[in-house]
């Protein structure tokens, strides 16, 4: 069988959820499957080939088209249903899309797509106007009806696909994403920990957020909850000497991630905090440094309003870092009792959870052990095996 794969998610300058999913899943698929032939499709008017990871497998071929993307998407694909990508790839039996995008395919070509989340239906105000324009024009509900099978990365996403898009449950399979082996507990004597600390100018003790800077992630709420936590932390001590001690051993807040959209308010809230000097923004973190950053953190807080799966909390758990995250969307399903689940709208509840973990060593150890056990459930080998099985089921 010849399988086409849309690798346009790998054209992102900075990899995050969807691009990380795509590269990790494809590498594992190619390791496991030497029988089928794979043709990878991407489009770029400019030469952006350096963004494409190396897939050094004998049964994998990368094919590029050179249309300007806006012309391809909004004119050719949307209005003329041309060019048929399966034909551009020289004829394929099945097309796999790791994320939704504009596409034109022949009716006879089998089709599988992964849906990560439908947050833009729930929270359009969290997105920039051009993103809402893109979502509206791609017409997700209509697009999904053309696919033979749909992969949902969580039960919550599956529920959204059926409820919002009206897709029958029999056409949807939940396949949980994986966590890479690089996320692990690192020996405290590893010299690279100190290299990462110096590289990003990290404080001695810190709470960590890692993810894109955008409204859906509730970073403004995290900053306000951190401010409440610090106020209460000092307020618990009446003796001036005790205040001095805790101030000297303060726990800072580190916010790591690329600036996405509607992020300016985050900086405004941070500047207004009484503890603004203890809030660090370190922007995008190089992939090889992320495990070390998680290992350096005292705890990881991820109070997102909505997630289709939620990579960062699991990555933190794999690194032995206790986690606080939201009790909404897919996060209770994915994290369960391995982290403290909080109402993302309740800033005092988030602050109290931070206080509990920082003050209670037994709770901290309990969460670390629970987290290390939980992440064993999520691996790319299992994910790839289930996706390959879906490919083969459609061949029959």
Buried (B, 14 or more C-beta within 10 A) or exposed (E): BBBBBBBBBBBBEBBBBBBBBBBBBBBBBBEBBEEBBBBBBBBBEEEBEEBBBEBEBEBBBBBBBEBEBEEBBBBBBBEEEEBBBBBBBEEBBBBBBBBBBBBBBBEEBBBBBBBBBBBBBBEEEBBEEEBBEBBEEBEBBEBBEEBBBBBBBBEBBBBBBBEBBEBEEEBBBBBBBBBBEEBBBBEEEEEBBEEBBEBBEBBEEBBBBBBBBBBBBBBBBBBBBBBBBBEBBBEEBEEEEEBEEBEEEBBBBBBBBBBBBBBEEBBEBBEEBEBBEBBBBBEBBEEEBBBBBBBBBBBBBBBBBBBBBBBBBBBBBBBBBBBBBBBBBBBBBBBEEBBBBBEBEBBBBBBBBBBBBBEEEEBBEBBBEBBBEBBEBBBBEBBBBBBBEBBBEBEE
